Amino acid sequence: MANYYRYKLITSGGEILSGVAKLPYRETMSAVNHLERDGSITLFVKKLGRFGQSFRSVIDMRPQRRLPRIVIAEILNNLALMLRAGMPLVTALQETATSEEYPMVARNFDEMIERIQGGAGFSEAAERYPHIFSRTVLYLMRMGEETGRLDQMLKDAAEHLQRVDRIVSDTKQALLYPVFVLSSISGGLLFWFAYVVPKIIGLFKELDVALPRITQILITISEFFEAYFAHVIGMTVGGVILLLLLRKHSQRFRKALDYVLLKLPVAKTIISASNLAFISEYFAMLFNAGIDILQCLRILKDSVGNEIYREKLGEVTRSVELGDGIAAGFKQAAVFPNFVVRMISVGENSGTLSEQLTYISEQYQRKLAVIVATIGKAIEPLILVVAGAIFAVIIIGLFLPIYDLVSKVSAL
């Protein structure tokens, strides 16, 4: 049974380190021997009491928040540079653990160092920390350890995460503008019906003006918002929270939502480009690392967030398992454009699959960048038409009775 020990020691390099270590020893002397096995000198080692043991166990069981991709990429790139410079792996990990730039990984890296010094491989020690090292990064680590090219694999993983982060960032930025516009229009309508329209309606009631049908409809809507304003706000907030929870916990709901989004004109373009860039980028990186095609497809299926593309990648995997070609599998899935199928077919037949996948990824990343730069101008006419039509109806409904009243007064 593992126990927690608080320690303070001087490393063989003269550096003073302190912390809490989880070690598989009952006796303190065994823990001391473990900590001194690399030439360090312990100044203080003490097993935590029952309360301390329980408290640390609770902390360790708590799910840790996933680090941002860009931070993980920086860490992997720094490790790659240190290894390439000839620094031992443990020393490189110690440098990262003690760095002021990455305090969030210090404890995890200290534990990794202990496991590596105890005989575990880098990937074996790292797989305990999925919030830092994804399944894909672990595959690359194993390939690097097996081939003696760990520094290159870590560098490839860092560059891959940077490209994926760019894809995700561009996707969010592209979707942000339509969401902001819809929210602004909805907020404007809510303000009009809750505050502006009731004041004008009060004027109509005082003048006892005959109201046309369109104005009566506006009055009904306004009275509803005025009476149930708090309820509308509460239901809106509750609905958003419910959607987010369903999105997180219900695979069936995610699939239905992804299906609907892929049918909407603007969302379809953005989401398709994002997923195709992501899939081709991942596929190229895994294939370049020497992972076999079927394993690449299985990892891809588990890595893609969109449920529709996840399902289609499952179909591609089953097709390849039955002996079909990669391009044939993508074609049968019916969600991948002819351009993607054609490029994969060319790569498959000519032995340049990696280059073709990289080319596909670059094309869709470029397409995403163009969408981000032009989406405002692209949907601006539609926004003007929709918003203009809505507010034109409101203006006509409110000012038509006033116009009729003025006309009658002028006729007297």
N, C-alpha and C positions, 0 to 999 in steps of 0.2 A: 504494500500500500504506500502510495506517495505521501510525503509530508512536505510542509513549507518551512524553509529555514531563512532567517534574516542573516545576512553576511556583510562583511567588509573585508576587502583583501587588496594586496598590492600585486599587480600583474608582473610578469617577467620583464616587461618593458618599463616598470617603475610607475605605472599609472594606478591610482587608487580608485577602486570600484566598490559600490555598495548596492544592495537591493534585496529582493526576496526571491528565492529560487525554489521551484517544486522539484524535489528529488526523491527517487525510489528507495529511501533508506529510513530505517527506524532509529538508528543510533547516530548521534551527532558526529562521532569520530569518522564514520563512513562518509558523512556529508563533507567533512573537512578534507578527507583524502580525495574525494571527487573534485572539490574545488581547487585543490593544489596539484592535480595531475598534470597540468600544463606548465608547472614551474612557478605558479603564483604562491604567495604567502598569505595565509588567512590571518587577519587581525581580530576578527570577531565572527563567531558562528553560533546561532542559537535557534533551536526549534521553536516555532510559534506555539502558543498555548491552544487550548481547545477552542476558545472563542476566535482567536486569530486564524486557526486552521479553517473553521467554518466560514468566517468572513471572506477569506481568500478563495474558498471553494465557490461561494456564491458569486463573487466577482468573475471568476473564470468561467462559470456557467452562463453568465449574461452574454447574449448575442452582441457581438461588436459591430459597430457601424462600418459599412464598407467605405474604404478610402476612395477619394476621387481618382479617376483614371490617370489624370495628369500628374498627380502626386506619386502614384505607383510607377508611372513611366520614368519620372525623375529618379526615384530610388533605384530602379533596375538599371537605368543608364549609368548612374554613379557607380553601382556595383560592377558593371561591365568595364568601365574605365579603370577602376582600381585593380581588377583581375588582369586586365590587359597590360597594366604597368608592372605586373609581377607580384602584386600583393597577395598573400594567402587569403583564402576565402573567409576564415574565421576573423582575421584582422579587418578585412573589408566590412564584414557584418558588424564588428565592434565599432568601427568608425561611423557607420550609419546609425547604430543604436545610441551612440553618445553625441550625435550631431544635434545642434539646437534647432535645425530646420525640420527634423522629423521626430518630435517628442512623442507623437501618437503611436510610433512603432517600437519605441525603446524596449518596453517589457517583452513584447513578442520576439524581438530580435535577440534579446538576452536568453530567452528560453530556447530559441533555435540554436544559438551558439552552444548551449549546454548539450543539446541533443546531438549536434554534429561532433562535438568533442567526445561524446559517449559512443560514437561509431555510426551514427545515422548519416545518410547522404543528404545533400542540400534539399533536393526535391522532397525527400521523405520527411525532413524536419519542417519544410515549408507548407506541406499539405494540411497541417493542423490549423492554418490561418487563412481560410477561404476569403475573409474580408480584405486580405492583401493580395494573395496569389490566386488568380482564377484558374480554372481547370486547364485553359489553353496555355497559360504561363507555366504551369506545372509540367505539361507535356514538353514544352520547349526546354525546361530545365533538365528533364530526364534525358532528352536527346543530347543536350550539351554535355551532361555527365558521361553518357555512353560513348560519345565521339571525341571527348577531350576539347570541345569547343564551347565551353560554358559561357565564356565572355561574349562570344558572337551571338549565341542564342539569347542571352539577356539583352543584348543590344537590339536584336531583332524584335524581341518582345516589347521593349520600350518604344521602338518606332511604330510597332503595330498598335499599341495602346494610344499613342499620340494621334494616329490616323483615325482610329475608331472614335476618339474623343472629338475630333474635328467633325466627323460625320454626325455624331449625336448633337453637337453644338449647332451645326448648320440646320439640322432638322428642327430643333427647338426654336431657333430664330425664325425659320420660315413659317412655322405654325403659330408663332406668337402674334404676328400682325393680324391675321384673320380673327383670332380669339379676342384680341384687344379691341378690334373694330366692333365685333358683335357685342362685346360687353359694354362698350361705350354707347351704342345704339340702344341696347336694353336699358341701361341706366338713364339715358335721356328720356325714353318713353315712360319709365317709371316715375321720374321727376315730374313730367308734364301731367300725367294722369293723377298723381298723388297731390300736387301742389298748385299747378297753373290752371288746369281745367276746372277744378272746383270753384275757384274765385270767379271765373268767367260765367260758370253756371249759376252762381249766386246772383250775378247781375241780370241774367235772363229771367230768373224767377221773380226778381223785384219788378222788372218791366212787364212781366206777364206776356212774354213774346211767344207766338206759335212757333214751334220748333220742327224743322224738317227731320226726316227719318235718320239721316246720317248723324245729325247732332244728338238725337235721342240715343243712338247706339253709343256714341262717345260718352254721353252722360252715364249710361248704364255701366260702362267700363270704368269710368272715373269713380262712381259711387262704390263699385266693388273694391277698387284699390284703396279708397279712402276708409272703407269699413274694415278691410282685412289686410292693411298695409303690413302690420307686424307679422301676420300669418304668412303673407307672400314672401317676405324676407326670410323668415324662419324656414319655410318649406324649400326655398331656393338654396339656402346654406345646407340644410339637411339633405337635400337631393344631391348636391355636389359631394358631400361627405359620403353618402351612400354609394354614389357612382365610383368614388375612389376606393372604397372598401371592397365593392364587388369586383372592380378591376384588379385589385390585389389578390383576392382570395378565391374568386370563381373563374375557373378555366373556361366554362361554358359562356359566361358573360363576356370575358375577354375576346373569345372567338367571335361572338355576335357583334361586339363593338368594332373589332378590327374589320369584319366583313362589311359593316355599314360604312366605315371610314374609307375603305377601298372603293366604294361606289360613289363617294362625293367628289365632284370635279377637282377642286383645288387640293383637298386632302389626299386624294388618290395619287396625284402627281408627286407630292412631297414624300408621302409614305413609301411609295414604290421606289423612288430614286434612293431614299435612305436605306431601305432594306436590301436593295440590289447592290448598293455600294458596300454595305456591311458584309453581306454574304460573300461577295467576290473577294473582298479584302481578307476576310477570315480564311476563306478557302485557299487563296494564294499563299498566305503565311504558313498555314498548316502543311500544305503540300511541299513548300520549299524546305520545311523542317524535316522532311523525310517520312512523314506519317502517311500510312497507306490510305487509299481513296475512301474505302468504307468507313474507316475510323474518322477521317476528315468529315465525312457527311454526318456521322453520328454526333460528333462534337458540334458541328454547325447547327444541327437540329436542336440541340440542348441550349445553344447560345443565343439563338434568334428570339427576340422578344415578341414579335408579331405572331399571333396564333395561326393565321392563315398560311404564312410562309413556313412556319414550323411544321404544320401538317403536310404541306407540299414537299418539304425536304424529307419528311418521313417516307413519302411516296417514292421520291428519287432514290433514297437508300434501299428500299425494298426492291425497286426495279434493278438496281445495280447488283444487289445480292442474288437476284435470279439470273444474272448473266448479261443483262442489257448494258449498252455503253452509257457513259456519263451523259453525253448530249441527248441520247434517246430518253433517258430518265427525266432530264430537265424538260424536254419537249412534251412528254406525256403528262407532266405535272400541270401544264396549261396555265400557269400563272407567270411564267418567265417569258419576257419578250423574245421575239425571233432573233434580235441582235445578240442576246446573251447565249441562246442555244447555238447560233451559228459560230460565235467566237469559241465556245467550249468545244464544238465539233472540230473546228480547225486545229485547236490546241491538242485535242485528243488524237487526231490523225497524224499530226506532224511532230508530236513529242514536245510541243511548246505550251503545254497546258498552263504552267506557271505564268509565262509571259502574257498569255491571253487573259487569264484571270486578273492579273495586275492591270492590264489595259482596260478591262471592263470596269474595275474598281475606280480607276482614274477618270473614266468617262462619266460615271455616275456621281463621283465626288465633284467633278466640274459642273455637272448639271445642277447639283444641289446648291453650289456656290452661286450659279446664275439665278436660280429660283430665289435665293435669299436677297440678291441684289435687285431683282425686278418684280418681286411679288406685290409690292405696294402699288406700282404703276399698273400691274396686270389686273388687279381686282378693284382698282379705284373706280372705273366706270360702273361696275356692278354695284359697288357700295353707294355711289351717288344716286343711281337709279332707285335702288331699294329704299335707302334712307329718305331720298326726295319724295318718293311715292307715299311713304308712311306719313311723313310730316305734312305733305300736301293735303292728304285726307283730313288730318287733324285741323289744319288751318282752315280748310274749306268748311268743315263741320262747325267750327267755332265762329267764323266770321260771316257765314251765310245768313244766320238770323240777324246779325248786326246790319248787314247790307239791306235785308228786307225791311228792317225797322227804319233805317235812314231813308229808304225809298218811299215808305208810307208817310213819313214826316214831311218829306219834300213835296209830296203830292197834295198835302193839305193847304 
